[in-house]
Amino acid sequence: MVFAKEELFTSAEQRTYPGEAKEAAFLLGGIGTGNVSIGSRGELRDWEIFNRPGKGSSMPNTYFSIWAKQEGSEPVAKVLESRLTQPHSLSHGYHPITGAGLPRLEKSTMRGEYPMVWVDFEDKDLPVTVTLEAYTPFIPLNVDDSSIPGAFITYHVTNTSDQPVDVTIAGSLMNPIGGVSFDHFGNLDLKNTGENTNEFLQEEALKGLFFSSNRFAPQEEHYGNLSLVTTNPKVTHKRAWLRGAWYDFLQEYWDDFTEDGKLNDLGYETASENNRTDTGSLGVYETLAPGETKPFAFLLTWYFPNRLNGWSDNIRVKEEGRQLTQNYYVSQFNSSWTAASYLAHNRTRLEKETKLFHGALFSSSLPGHVIDALSSNITVLRSTTCFRLIDGRFLGYEGCFDNAGCCDGTCTHVWNYAQTLAFLFPELEQNMRQTEFLEEVNEDGKMDFRALKMFDSHWIWHGQSAPPAADGQMGTIMRAYREWKLTGDDAFLRKLWPSIKKTLNFGPLHWDTDGDLVFDGVQHNTYDIEFYGPNPLTGIFFLGALRAGEEMAAYLGEEETAKKYAAAFAASSKRLDELLWNGEYYVQRLEDVNAYKYQHGLGCLSDQLLGQQLAHLYGLGYLLPKERVQSAIQAVFKHNFKTDFSNHVNCQRTYALNDEKGLLLCSWPGGGRPKLPFVYSDEVWTGIEYHVATHLIYEGFIEEGLTVVKAVRDRHDGYRRNPWNEVECGHHYARFMSSWGLLLALSGFEFDMSRGEIKFAPVINQEDYTGFWSTGRAWGTYSQKLNAHNGEYDIDVSVLYGDASGLKVHACGKVLTL
């Protein structure tokens, strides 16, 4: 095989990233709040808190610094980042607002285990060691406490000398309200800024700086504020750096800080002038005895409540007064200060529950690269790909440009792949299903595959209204079934059921032209093109929708409807298998594959069994003959997985290259490649790699599945790509949340909360297995261990959060009732 077995199956510690791993950037921020990232040098970067993406953005004058004085020695002061990495080729060098000319620490090492990140610093000049720990609360099933606009940033400092050491850590932050831009020389160019104020506030044990502006009214788009606060008792501050000429601001600040580790407030009582803003600094100081460790605890919070009432700058509603709406977090907080206060007063609980989840996930006996894949793509939920409005709607782009959302409308065919949100925050997936079924379905049953009606907008495709998406519409029915099974929420199912039937009945009427219950019409799909004729992608999705419809109808007592769907499923499955099976895998049947552009014909499509993979995840069984399904998914790995892309010809977008390994979307092992194959066919998408790996595991090809996963994670090594940002049509692409399916496949997890049952049947490490599980009611860990004395398995189900009372657990031939 491609990798040694120990590489594939060993439960290993997560990777670390030195300061030279410039692509590694770890997100801090809640669901629908925007975020700021910590880089491998320990720097704050990618400021995306202003209701739009901001990849590559930096905040001038913004960094933490340390001052340390060992008794009897001279003090040492440095920026709390490791050294800047090459190249250093800017036309005018580094501007003083970057602080690049200040001393920095020798080395840093980042370890990220989402939602927790640590950065260890090394420096021979310092009489202390420093470790940064940062996170935003993340508690599955608790949406509100996972949606806080802020983060805990704590520096743990240890005195490594034999003498007492005085230490100050100061955080500096520029007030950015009004927007930050630069001229050709790298100077600040603040056309929309002025009347900015930095205040020092104190509330019980909370002290810090509150950054705001008098220029914008609460209802305006640029209105907002930030807070940098601490709960440490010994505090020093400077509300504003020197308002001088040239580079006086930095000289005065650094001289002040390095003199004695204290900050002198300059006494400015007026707001900043027009086209100007101020930088403020907050310091925490302590004395550490030899060997002693103390925390220097900061909280960074933000509040930018007003966002466009639409998907992007180009889609604004027409009605006067409705150009803006608000973020959901406005219902929780009225400023960044109240968000900081909430974090501070609830820290014990928030930290405990966040670390419960972290521990449950990362203590698993699953291979390290699998846990890496599961955890790293959680970031999509808290990236700017997703947002949540004041009315509670949860929405998502496909991904994001550097500075704007990309591909509007919570696209049904892309979000078909995603599993992470459903298993961690099912109420948000339910919210999306309600939008799709209750607002985006026309009277004839057509579902708009991009949710735009709420903003009085619509999607134009090649100059006309967009067609329905066959894979998106049928897959959304399967996901409605998933949401019901995960939660057991009868009211949810009954509310959506009339629309579910309408959208399911639309399928054969619109896409089946000859009445054989196999889609053969014009079928728009996730490749942004139309398939013609019978094909496995949309055909199997229809089978999955019929099975889900049958199960839901039977549960609701609609026996005739259930029988109708069951009969249609049997006929469709038989006919699809007859038409598309080529002896090894399923193909598209066309008399002339070149009669229409962008088809796959006899190609081996990696997505051919996507609907079947979802059926496995959701407990719907086999949709086609088991032995043929197994052959087909094995063929996908055999023909589409490449161990070297050095000689691969790809005239489309490129996501894998050189000596990297990855899975192509399609190949033509027996020939018959169209002159113009479907767009994206020569590309590599991690969202497809993960679901194919999941399916390989379900069919017993575990080594092959783990090989695909390791190939993905190896490409995201912190140098070539960011481990916490997988891209396709944008950063933090939603499709990549298919990675969560790996957990279900490897643990053999099945769920049916309508009956109050879950099951486990791990396929690796059976003799000593531990892993995370979750439903819409509770989450925790499951473990089984072979008892050497009696040859049976001892099993344990721990409920770490939620209410699982009465839940029946099936595992190892036993039944437990919690």
KAHUZI-V749094 format. One record per residue. N is the residue number from 1. RES is the residue in one letter. BURIAL is I if it has 16 or more other ideal C-beta (glycine too) atoms within 10 Angstrom, else O. Layout:
n:N res:RES burial:BURIAL
n:N res:RES burial:BURIAL
//
This chain:
n:1 res:M burial:O
n:2 res:V burial:O
n:3 res:F burial:I
n:4 res:A burial:O
n:5 res:K burial:O
n:6 res:E burial:O
n:7 res:E burial:I
n:8 res:L burial:I
n:9 res:F burial:I
n:10 res:T burial:O
n:11 res:S burial:I
n:12 res:A burial:O
n:13 res:E burial:O
n:14 res:Q burial:I
n:15 res:R burial:I
n:16 res:T burial:I
n:17 res:Y burial:I
n:18 res:P burial:I
n:19 res:G burial:I
n:20 res:E burial:I
n:21 res:A burial:I
n:22 res:K burial:O
n:23 res:E burial:I
n:24 res:A burial:I
n:25 res:A burial:I
n:26 res:F burial:I
n:27 res:L burial:I
n:28 res:L burial:I
n:29 res:G burial:I
n:30 res:G burial:I
n:31 res:I burial:I
n:32 res:G burial:I
n:33 res:T burial:I
n:34 res:G burial:I
n:35 res:N burial:I
n:36 res:V burial:I
n:37 res:S burial:I
n:38 res:I burial:I
n:39 res:G burial:I
n:40 res:S burial:I
n:41 res:R burial:I
n:42 res:G burial:I
n:43 res:E burial:I
n:44 res:L burial:I
n:45 res:R burial:I
n:46 res:D burial:I
n:47 res:W burial:I
n:48 res:E burial:I
n:49 res:I burial:I
n:50 res:F burial:I
n:51 res:N burial:I
n:52 res:R burial:I
n:53 res:P burial:I
n:54 res:G burial:I
n:55 res:K burial:I
n:56 res:G burial:O
n:57 res:S burial:I
n:58 res:S burial:I
n:59 res:M burial:I
n:60 res:P burial:I
n:61 res:N burial:I
n:62 res:T burial:I
n:63 res:Y burial:I
n:64 res:F burial:I
n:65 res:S burial:I
n:66 res:I burial:I
n:67 res:W burial:I
n:68 res:A burial:I
n:69 res:K burial:I
n:70 res:Q burial:I
n:71 res:E burial:O
n:72 res:G burial:O
n:73 res:S burial:O
n:74 res:E burial:O
n:75 res:P burial:I
n:76 res:V burial:I
n:77 res:A burial:I
n:78 res:K burial:I
n:79 res:V burial:I
n:80 res:L burial:I
n:81 res:E burial:I
n:82 res:S burial:I
n:83 res:R burial:I
n:84 res:L burial:I
n:85 res:T burial:O
n:86 res:Q burial:O
n:87 res:P burial:O
n:88 res:H burial:O
n:89 res:S burial:O
n:90 res:L burial:O
n:91 res:S burial:O
n:92 res:H burial:O
n:93 res:G burial:O
n:94 res:Y burial:O
n:95 res:H burial:I
n:96 res:P burial:I
n:97 res:I burial:I
n:98 res:T burial:I
n:99 res:G burial:I
n:100 res:A burial:O
n:101 res:G burial:O
n:102 res:L burial:I
n:103 res:P burial:O
n:104 res:R burial:I
n:105 res:L burial:I
n:106 res:E burial:O
n:107 res:K burial:O
n:108 res:S burial:I
n:109 res:T burial:I
n:110 res:M burial:I
n:111 res:R burial:I
n:112 res:G burial:I
n:113 res:E burial:I
n:114 res:Y burial:I
n:115 res:P burial:I
n:116 res:M burial:I
n:117 res:V burial:I
n:118 res:W burial:I
n:119 res:V burial:I
n:120 res:D burial:I
n:121 res:F burial:I
n:122 res:E burial:O
n:123 res:D burial:I
n:124 res:K burial:O
n:125 res:D burial:O
n:126 res:L burial:I
n:127 res:P burial:I
n:128 res:V burial:I
n:129 res:T burial:O
n:130 res:V burial:I
n:131 res:T burial:I
n:132 res:L burial:I
n:133 res:E burial:O
n:134 res:A burial:I
n:135 res:Y burial:I
n:136 res:T burial:I
n:137 res:P burial:I
n:138 res:F burial:I
n:139 res:I burial:I
n:140 res:P burial:I
n:141 res:L burial:I
n:142 res:N burial:I
n:143 res:V burial:I
n:144 res:D burial:O
n:145 res:D burial:I
n:146 res:S burial:I
n:147 res:S burial:I
n:148 res:I burial:I
n:149 res:P burial:I
n:150 res:G burial:I
n:151 res:A burial:I
n:152 res:F burial:I
n:153 res:I burial:I
n:154 res:T burial:I
n:155 res:Y burial:I
n:156 res:H burial:I
n:157 res:V burial:I
n:158 res:T burial:O
n:159 res:N burial:I
n:160 res:T burial:O
n:161 res:S burial:I
n:162 res:D burial:O
n:163 res:Q burial:O
n:164 res:P burial:I
n:165 res:V burial:I
n:166 res:D burial:I
n:167 res:V burial:I
n:168 res:T burial:I
n:169 res:I burial:I
n:170 res:A burial:I
n:171 res:G burial:I
n:172 res:S burial:I
n:173 res:L burial:I
n:174 res:M burial:I
n:175 res:N burial:I
n:176 res:P burial:I
n:177 res:I burial:I
n:178 res:G burial:I
n:179 res:G burial:O
n:180 res:V burial:I
n:181 res:S burial:O
n:182 res:F burial:O
n:183 res:D burial:O
n:184 res:H burial:O
n:185 res:F burial:O
n:186 res:G burial:I
n:187 res:N burial:O
n:188 res:L burial:I
n:189 res:D burial:O
n:190 res:L burial:I
n:191 res:K burial:O
n:192 res:N burial:O
n:193 res:T burial:I
n:194 res:G burial:I
n:195 res:E burial:I
n:196 res:N burial:I
n:197 res:T burial:I
n:198 res:N burial:I
n:199 res:E burial:O
n:200 res:F burial:O
n:201 res:L burial:O
n:202 res:Q burial:O
n:203 res:E burial:O
n:204 res:E burial:O
n:205 res:A burial:O
n:206 res:L burial:I
n:207 res:K burial:I
n:208 res:G burial:I
n:209 res:L burial:I
n:210 res:F burial:I
n:211 res:F burial:I
n:212 res:S burial:I
n:213 res:S burial:I
n:214 res:N burial:O
n:215 res:R burial:I
n:216 res:F burial:I
n:217 res:A burial:O
n:218 res:P burial:O
n:219 res:Q burial:O
n:220 res:E burial:O
n:221 res:E burial:O
n:222 res:H burial:I
n:223 res:Y burial:I
n:224 res:G burial:I
n:225 res:N burial:I
n:226 res:L burial:I
n:227 res:S burial:I
n:228 res:L burial:I
n:229 res:V burial:I
n:230 res:T burial:I
n:231 res:T burial:I
n:232 res:N burial:I
n:233 res:P burial:O
n:234 res:K burial:O
n:235 res:V burial:I
n:236 res:T burial:I
n:237 res:H burial:I
n:238 res:K burial:I
n:239 res:R burial:I
n:240 res:A burial:I
n:241 res:W burial:I
n:242 res:L burial:I
n:243 res:R burial:O
n:244 res:G burial:O
n:245 res:A burial:O
n:246 res:W burial:O
n:247 res:Y burial:O
n:248 res:D burial:O
n:249 res:F burial:I
n:250 res:L burial:I
n:251 res:Q burial:O
n:252 res:E burial:I
n:253 res:Y burial:I
n:254 res:W burial:I
n:255 res:D burial:O
n:256 res:D burial:I
n:257 res:F burial:I
n:258 res:T burial:I
n:259 res:E burial:O
n:260 res:D burial:O
n:261 res:G burial:I
n:262 res:K burial:O
n:263 res:L burial:I
n:264 res:N burial:O
n:265 res:D burial:O
n:266 res:L burial:O
n:267 res:G burial:O
n:268 res:Y burial:I
n:269 res:E burial:O
n:270 res:T burial:O
n:271 res:A burial:I
n:272 res:S burial:I
n:273 res:E burial:O
n:274 res:N burial:O
n:275 res:N burial:O
n:276 res:R burial:I
n:277 res:T burial:I
n:278 res:D burial:I
n:279 res:T burial:I
n:280 res:G burial:I
n:281 res:S burial:I
n:282 res:L burial:I
n:283 res:G burial:I
n:284 res:V burial:I
n:285 res:Y burial:I
n:286 res:E burial:I
n:287 res:T burial:O
n:288 res:L burial:I
n:289 res:A burial:O
n:290 res:P burial:O
n:291 res:G burial:O
n:292 res:E burial:O
n:293 res:T burial:O
n:294 res:K burial:I
n:295 res:P burial:O
n:296 res:F burial:I
n:297 res:A burial:I
n:298 res:F burial:I
n:299 res:L burial:I
n:300 res:L burial:I
n:301 res:T burial:I
n:302 res:W burial:I
n:303 res:Y burial:I
n:304 res:F burial:I
n:305 res:P burial:I
n:306 res:N burial:I
n:307 res:R burial:I
n:308 res:L burial:I
n:309 res:N burial:I
n:310 res:G burial:I
n:311 res:W burial:I
n:312 res:S burial:I
n:313 res:D burial:O
n:314 res:N burial:O
n:315 res:I burial:I
n:316 res:R burial:I
n:317 res:V burial:I
n:318 res:K burial:O
n:319 res:E burial:O
n:320 res:E burial:O
n:321 res:G burial:O
n:322 res:R burial:O
n:323 res:Q burial:O
n:324 res:L burial:I
n:325 res:T burial:I
n:326 res:Q burial:I
n:327 res:N burial:I
n:328 res:Y burial:I
n:329 res:Y burial:I
n:330 res:V burial:I
n:331 res:S burial:O
n:332 res:Q burial:I
n:333 res:F burial:I
n:334 res:N burial:O
n:335 res:S burial:I
n:336 res:S burial:I
n:337 res:W burial:I
n:338 res:T burial:O
n:339 res:A burial:I
n:340 res:A burial:I
n:341 res:S burial:I
n:342 res:Y burial:I
n:343 res:L burial:I
n:344 res:A burial:I
n:345 res:H burial:O
n:346 res:N burial:O
n:347 res:R burial:O
n:348 res:T burial:O
n:349 res:R burial:O
n:350 res:L burial:I
n:351 res:E burial:I
n:352 res:K burial:O
n:353 res:E burial:I
n:354 res:T burial:I
n:355 res:K burial:O
n:356 res:L burial:I
n:357 res:F burial:I
n:358 res:H burial:I
n:359 res:G burial:O
n:360 res:A burial:I
n:361 res:L burial:I
n:362 res:F burial:I
n:363 res:S burial:O
n:364 res:S burial:I
n:365 res:S burial:I
n:366 res:L burial:I
n:367 res:P burial:I
n:368 res:G burial:I
n:369 res:H burial:I
n:370 res:V burial:I
n:371 res:I burial:I
n:372 res:D burial:I
n:373 res:A burial:I
n:374 res:L burial:I
n:375 res:S burial:I
n:376 res:S burial:I
n:377 res:N burial:I
n:378 res:I burial:I
n:379 res:T burial:I
n:380 res:V burial:I
n:381 res:L burial:I
n:382 res:R burial:I
n:383 res:S burial:I
n:384 res:T burial:I
n:385 res:T burial:I
n:386 res:C burial:I
n:387 res:F burial:I
n:388 res:R burial:I
n:389 res:L burial:I
n:390 res:I burial:O
n:391 res:D burial:O
n:392 res:G burial:O
n:393 res:R burial:I
n:394 res:F burial:I
n:395 res:L burial:I
n:396 res:G burial:I
n:397 res:Y burial:I
n:398 res:E burial:I
n:399 res:G burial:I
n:400 res:C burial:I
n:401 res:F burial:I
n:402 res:D burial:O
n:403 res:N burial:O
n:404 res:A burial:I
n:405 res:G burial:I
n:406 res:C burial:I
n:407 res:C burial:I
n:408 res:D burial:I
n:409 res:G burial:I
n:410 res:T burial:I
n:411 res:C burial:I
n:412 res:T burial:I
n:413 res:H burial:I
n:414 res:V burial:I
n:415 res:W burial:I
n:416 res:N burial:I
n:417 res:Y burial:I
n:418 res:A burial:I
n:419 res:Q burial:I
n:420 res:T burial:I
n:421 res:L burial:I
n:422 res:A burial:I
n:423 res:F burial:I
n:424 res:L burial:I
n:425 res:F burial:I
n:426 res:P burial:I
n:427 res:E burial:I
n:428 res:L burial:I
n:429 res:E burial:I
n:430 res:Q burial:I
n:431 res:N burial:I
n:432 res:M burial:I
n:433 res:R burial:I
n:434 res:Q burial:I
n:435 res:T burial:I
n:436 res:E burial:I
n:437 res:F burial:I
n:438 res:L burial:O
n:439 res:E burial:O
n:440 res:E burial:I
n:441 res:V burial:I
n:442 res:N burial:O
n:443 res:E burial:O
n:444 res:D burial:O
n:445 res:G burial:I
n:446 res:K burial:I
n:447 res:M burial:I
n:448 res:D burial:I
n:449 res:F burial:I
n:450 res:R burial:I
n:451 res:A burial:I
n:452 res:L burial:I
n:453 res:K burial:O
n:454 res:M burial:I
n:455 res:F burial:I
n:456 res:D burial:O
n:457 res:S burial:I
n:458 res:H burial:O
n:459 res:W burial:I
n:460 res:I burial:O
n:461 res:W burial:O
n:462 res:H burial:O
n:463 res:G burial:O
n:464 res:Q burial:O
n:465 res:S burial:O
n:466 res:A burial:I
n:467 res:P burial:I
n:468 res:P burial:I
n:469 res:A burial:I
n:470 res:A burial:I
n:471 res:D burial:I
n:472 res:G burial:I
n:473 res:Q burial:I
n:474 res:M burial:I
n:475 res:G burial:I
n:476 res:T burial:I
n:477 res:I burial:I
n:478 res:M burial:I
n:479 res:R burial:I
n:480 res:A burial:I
n:481 res:Y burial:I
n:482 res:R burial:I
n:483 res:E burial:I
n:484 res:W burial:I
n:485 res:K burial:I
n:486 res:L burial:I
n:487 res:T burial:I
n:488 res:G burial:I
n:489 res:D burial:I
n:490 res:D burial:O
n:491 res:A burial:O
n:492 res:F burial:I
n:493 res:L burial:I
n:494 res:R burial:O
n:495 res:K burial:I
n:496 res:L burial:I
n:497 res:W burial:I
n:498 res:P burial:O
n:499 res:S burial:I
n:500 res:I burial:I
n:501 res:K burial:I
n:502 res:K burial:I
n:503 res:T burial:I
n:504 res:L burial:I
n:505 res:N burial:I
n:506 res:F burial:I
n:507 res:G burial:I
n:508 res:P burial:I
n:509 res:L burial:O
n:510 res:H burial:I
n:511 res:W burial:I
n:512 res:D burial:I
n:513 res:T burial:O
n:514 res:D burial:O
n:515 res:G burial:O
n:516 res:D burial:I
n:517 res:L burial:I
n:518 res:V burial:I
n:519 res:F burial:I
n:520 res:D burial:I
n:521 res:G burial:I
n:522 res:V burial:I
n:523 res:Q burial:I
n:524 res:H burial:I
n:525 res:N burial:I
n:526 res:T burial:I
n:527 res:Y burial:I
n:528 res:D burial:O
n:529 res:I burial:I
n:530 res:E burial:I
n:531 res:F burial:I
n:532 res:Y burial:I
n:533 res:G burial:I
n:534 res:P burial:I
n:535 res:N burial:I
n:536 res:P burial:I
n:537 res:L burial:I
n:538 res:T burial:I
n:539 res:G burial:I
n:540 res:I burial:I
n:541 res:F burial:I
n:542 res:F burial:I
n:543 res:L burial:I
n:544 res:G burial:I
n:545 res:A burial:I
n:546 res:L burial:I
n:547 res:R burial:I
n:548 res:A burial:I
n:549 res:G burial:I
n:550 res:E burial:I
n:551 res:E burial:I
n:552 res:M burial:I
n:553 res:A burial:I
n:554 res:A burial:O
n:555 res:Y burial:I
n:556 res:L burial:O
n:557 res:G burial:O
n:558 res:E burial:I
n:559 res:E burial:O
n:560 res:E burial:O
n:561 res:T burial:I
n:562 res:A burial:I
n:563 res:K burial:O
n:564 res:K burial:I
n:565 res:Y burial:I
n:566 res:A burial:I
n:567 res:A burial:O
n:568 res:A burial:I
n:569 res:F burial:I
n:570 res:A burial:O
n:571 res:A burial:O
n:572 res:S burial:I
n:573 res:S burial:I
n:574 res:K burial:O
n:575 res:R burial:O
n:576 res:L burial:I
n:577 res:D burial:I
n:578 res:E burial:O
n:579 res:L burial:I
n:580 res:L burial:I
n:581 res:W burial:I
n:582 res:N burial:O
n:583 res:G burial:O
n:584 res:E burial:I
n:585 res:Y burial:I
n:586 res:Y burial:I
n:587 res:V burial:I
n:588 res:Q burial:I
n:589 res:R burial:I
n:590 res:L burial:I
n:591 res:E burial:O
n:592 res:D burial:O
n:593 res:V burial:I
n:594 res:N burial:O
n:595 res:A burial:O
n:596 res:Y burial:I
n:597 res:K burial:O
n:598 res:Y burial:I
n:599 res:Q burial:I
n:600 res:H burial:I
n:601 res:G burial:I
n:602 res:L burial:I
n:603 res:G burial:I
n:604 res:C burial:I
n:605 res:L burial:I
n:606 res:S burial:I
n:607 res:D burial:I
n:608 res:Q burial:I
n:609 res:L burial:I
n:610 res:L burial:I
n:611 res:G burial:I
n:612 res:Q burial:I
n:613 res:Q burial:I
n:614 res:L burial:I
n:615 res:A burial:I
n:616 res:H burial:I
n:617 res:L burial:I
n:618 res:Y burial:I
n:619 res:G burial:I
n:620 res:L burial:I
n:621 res:G burial:O
n:622 res:Y burial:I
n:623 res:L burial:I
n:624 res:L burial:I
n:625 res:P burial:O
n:626 res:K burial:O
n:627 res:E burial:O
n:628 res:R burial:I
n:629 res:V burial:I
n:630 res:Q burial:I
n:631 res:S burial:I
n:632 res:A burial:I
n:633 res:I burial:I
n:634 res:Q burial:I
n:635 res:A burial:I
n:636 res:V burial:I
n:637 res:F burial:I
n:638 res:K burial:O
n:639 res:H burial:I
n:640 res:N burial:I
n:641 res:F burial:I
n:642 res:K burial:I
n:643 res:T burial:O
n:644 res:D burial:O
n:645 res:F burial:I
n:646 res:S burial:O
n:647 res:N burial:O
n:648 res:H burial:I
n:649 res:V burial:O
n:650 res:N burial:O
n:651 res:C burial:O
n:652 res:Q burial:O
n:653 res:R burial:O
n:654 res:T burial:O
n:655 res:Y burial:I
n:656 res:A burial:I
n:657 res:L burial:O
n:658 res:N burial:O
n:659 res:D burial:O
n:660 res:E burial:I
n:661 res:K burial:I
n:662 res:G burial:I
n:663 res:L burial:I
n:664 res:L burial:I
n:665 res:L burial:I
n:666 res:C burial:I
n:667 res:S burial:I
n:668 res:W burial:I
n:669 res:P burial:O
n:670 res:G burial:O
n:671 res:G burial:O
n:672 res:G burial:O
n:673 res:R burial:I
n:674 res:P burial:I
n:675 res:K burial:O
n:676 res:L burial:O
n:677 res:P burial:I
n:678 res:F burial:I
n:679 res:V burial:I
n:680 res:Y burial:I
n:681 res:S burial:I
n:682 res:D burial:I
n:683 res:E burial:I
n:684 res:V burial:I
n:685 res:W burial:I
n:686 res:T burial:I
n:687 res:G burial:I
n:688 res:I burial:I
n:689 res:E burial:I
n:690 res:Y burial:I
n:691 res:H burial:I
n:692 res:V burial:I
n:693 res:A burial:I
n:694 res:T burial:I
n:695 res:H burial:I
n:696 res:L burial:I
n:697 res:I burial:I
n:698 res:Y burial:I
n:699 res:E burial:I
n:700 res:G burial:O
n:701 res:F burial:I
n:702 res:I burial:I
n:703 res:E burial:I
n:704 res:E burial:I
n:705 res:G burial:I
n:706 res:L burial:I
n:707 res:T burial:I
n:708 res:V burial:I
n:709 res:V burial:I
n:710 res:K burial:I
n:711 res:A burial:I
n:712 res:V burial:I
n:713 res:R burial:I
n:714 res:D burial:I
n:715 res:R burial:I
n:716 res:H burial:I
n:717 res:D burial:O
n:718 res:G burial:I
n:719 res:Y burial:O
n:720 res:R burial:O
n:721 res:R burial:I
n:722 res:N burial:I
n:723 res:P burial:I
n:724 res:W burial:I
n:725 res:N burial:I
n:726 res:E burial:I
n:727 res:V burial:I
n:728 res:E burial:I
n:729 res:C burial:I
n:730 res:G burial:I
n:731 res:H burial:I
n:732 res:H burial:I
n:733 res:Y burial:I
n:734 res:A burial:I
n:735 res:R burial:I
n:736 res:F burial:I
n:737 res:M burial:I
n:738 res:S burial:I
n:739 res:S burial:I
n:740 res:W burial:I
n:741 res:G burial:I
n:742 res:L burial:I
n:743 res:L burial:I
n:744 res:L burial:I
n:745 res:A burial:I
n:746 res:L burial:I
n:747 res:S burial:I
n:748 res:G burial:I
n:749 res:F burial:I
n:750 res:E burial:I
n:751 res:F burial:I
n:752 res:D burial:I
n:753 res:M burial:I
n:754 res:S burial:I
n:755 res:R burial:O
n:756 res:G burial:I
n:757 res:E burial:O
n:758 res:I burial:I
n:759 res:K burial:I
n:760 res:F burial:I
n:761 res:A burial:O
n:762 res:P burial:I
n:763 res:V burial:O
n:764 res:I burial:I
n:765 res:N burial:I
n:766 res:Q burial:O
n:767 res:E burial:O
n:768 res:D burial:O
n:769 res:Y burial:I
n:770 res:T burial:I
n:771 res:G burial:I
n:772 res:F burial:I
n:773 res:W burial:I
n:774 res:S burial:I
n:775 res:T burial:I
n:776 res:G burial:I
n:777 res:R burial:I
n:778 res:A burial:I
n:779 res:W burial:I
n:780 res:G burial:I
n:781 res:T burial:I
n:782 res:Y burial:I
n:783 res:S burial:I
n:784 res:Q burial:I
n:785 res:K burial:O
n:786 res:L burial:O
n:787 res:N burial:O
n:788 res:A burial:O
n:789 res:H burial:O
n:790 res:N burial:O
n:791 res:G burial:O
n:792 res:E burial:O
n:793 res:Y burial:I
n:794 res:D burial:O
n:795 res:I burial:I
n:796 res:D burial:O
n:797 res:V burial:I
n:798 res:S burial:O
n:799 res:V burial:I
n:800 res:L burial:I
n:801 res:Y burial:I
n:802 res:G burial:I
n:803 res:D burial:O
n:804 res:A burial:I
n:805 res:S burial:O
n:806 res:G burial:O
n:807 res:L burial:I
n:808 res:K burial:O
n:809 res:V burial:I
n:810 res:H burial:O
n:811 res:A burial:I
n:812 res:C burial:O
n:813 res:G burial:O
n:814 res:K burial:O
n:815 res:V burial:O
n:816 res:L burial:O
n:817 res:T burial:O
n:818 res:L burial:I
//
